[in-house]
């Protein structure tokens, strides 16, 4: 069971003032990026913005408390946005809470049974295909806000989304589109200008 002991308990034995200062500065940088990102992902997932903030704070604390690495950083990810949006749309918040609890139990069982290593048996094309598929779905879900389309709820299905987008194409907002294009250009070209300042701080 010693291998399952959180890293926090072992690193505190030789924790120094210098490490504390470094952790404070790293925490502030992560928070500046993670909190606005958590709000954006919450909205994209179909829930209220404050739920994203609550999740980022509580989950971030639990990750730091129970994590297995002394340099581990936890933050919101867009990969689950597609799944969360589908659950919220079909089953509501109650369904999301149940699904989250079930996922947590499964993760704990995987840890206790030491099944994390089975990821090496997943073919590389499956992993990249899964990630690319999520990217396409997330890209599709952002078209309404990118173009400022005046339309109702976005369908969960991929084909349904684009069908509704084309039907509402006459409601495109030039202001929203301009802001979206400028933001996209900043994301693409800023790393070529300055790599020390994260692009997430700019948009």
N, C-alpha and C positions, 0 to 999 in steps of 0.2 A: 504493500500500500504506500510505501515511501515515494514511489515514482509518481503517485497521483497527488502528492502534496503540492499545493499552490506555490509557485516560485516566490511569491511575496514573503512567505515565512522564512525562506532561506536567504534571500537577498538582504533582509533587514539586519542580519547579523553583522555585516561589514558595510553597512550603508553610511555614506559620508556626506558632508555638507555640500561638496562639489557636485555629487550625484543628485542631491536634492534640488540644487539650483538648476542643473541641466534638465531635470524632470519637470520643474515648474515652467521653464521656457518652452519645452516641448509640448507640455499640456496646453499652454495658452495658444500655441500655433495650431495644434490639432482642434481645439475648441472653436477657434475662429473659422476654421474650414468646415468642421463637422456639424456645428449647430445650424448654420444656414442651409447646408446640404440636407440635414435631417428634415428641415421644414419643407424643402422642395420635394424630397422623396415622399413625405407624408401626403402632400397635396396630390402628387402624381399617383399615389397608391389609393386615393379615394377617401382619405381620412382627414381630420382637421389638423392644422399646422402644429398646435400645441402637443398633440399626441406624438409627433415626430421628435419634439424637444424632450419630452418625458422619456421616450424610448432611448434617445441618444445618451441622456444623463444616467439613467438607471442601468442600461445595458453596459455603458462604458465603465461604470463603477464595478459591476459584477465581473466584467472581463479582466479588469486590472486586479481585482481581489483574488480571482480563482485561476488566472492565466498561468500557463506553463513556461513562459519565457520572460526574462527580465527586461527585454527590449520590445516587448509586445505593445502594439498600438491598436486600439479598437475604434471603429467608427462605422457610420451608416454605409450601406452598399446598395447600389441600384439593381443588383442581380435579382433580389427577391421582390422588387416592386411589381413585376408582372404577376407573380403568384399572389401577393397580398391584394392587389387590385381585383383579381378574379374572385378571391374569397370574400372580400368586402362587398362586392357587387352582388354575389349570389347568396351569401349567408349573413351579411351584416357584421357588426362589431362582435356580437356574441360568437359567431362562427370563427372570427379571427382570433379571439382569445383562446378558444378551444384548440384551434389548429396550432397556435403558438405553444400552448402547454404540451400538446402531443409531440411537437417537434423537439421541445426541450427534453422531454423524457427519453425520446429516441437518441438524442445526442449524448445524454448521460449514460445510457446503456451501451452505446458504442464506445464511450471512454472506458467504462468499467470492464468491458469485454475485450478491450484493446483491438478494436476493429478499424481504427483509423488508417492502418497500413494497407488496407485493401484497395485504397485509391490507386495504388501503383498498378493494379490489374485492369484499371479502366483505360481503354485505348485512347491515345492522344487525339485522334480525329473526333472521338465522341465528346471529349472535354472541350475542344475548340469549337466544334459544331454547336454544342449546347450554349457556350458563351456567345458565339456569333448570333445564334437564334434569339437570345435574350436582348442583344444589342439592337437587332432589327425590330423587335416588339417594342422596346423602349423608345426607339426612334419614331415608330408609328404613333405611339401614344402621345407624343409631344407636338404633333402637327396642329392640333387645335389651338394651343397656346402660342406656338411659333407664328402662326399666321393670324391669330386673333379671330378665329372663326366664331360666328354667332350661331351656336348649335346647342342642343341638349346634351344629355349624358352620352358618353362615348361607349359604343358596344365593346364587349370584352373580346369578341372574335376578331382576328386579324383582317379578314376580308370585309367584315361588317364595318370596321373602323374606316377603311379607305372608301367604302361605298358612301358613308355619311359625309366624309370629307369632300368628295366630289360633288355631292348634292348641295353642300354649303359653300362651295367655292366662290359664289358671288358675294359672300359676306366677309371676304378677306380684309383685314385692317392693315393699311399701309404703315401706320405708326408701330404696331406690334411687330410686323414683319421687319421693319428697319432695325428695331431694337434687337430682334432675334439674330439678324444677319451680323450686326456689329458685335454682339456677344460671341457668335460663332467664330468670327475672324480673330477676335482677341484670344480665344481658346487655341486656335490653330497656330497663330503667328507669335504670340507672346513668348513662348519658350525659346524662340530663336533670338529674341531681343534680350531677355534677362532670365536666367535659369535659377537665380537665387531667390527671387520673389515668386511664390506659387501663383499660378494663374487663377486659382480658386479665390484668392484674395481680391482680385480685380473685378470679378463679375458676381 
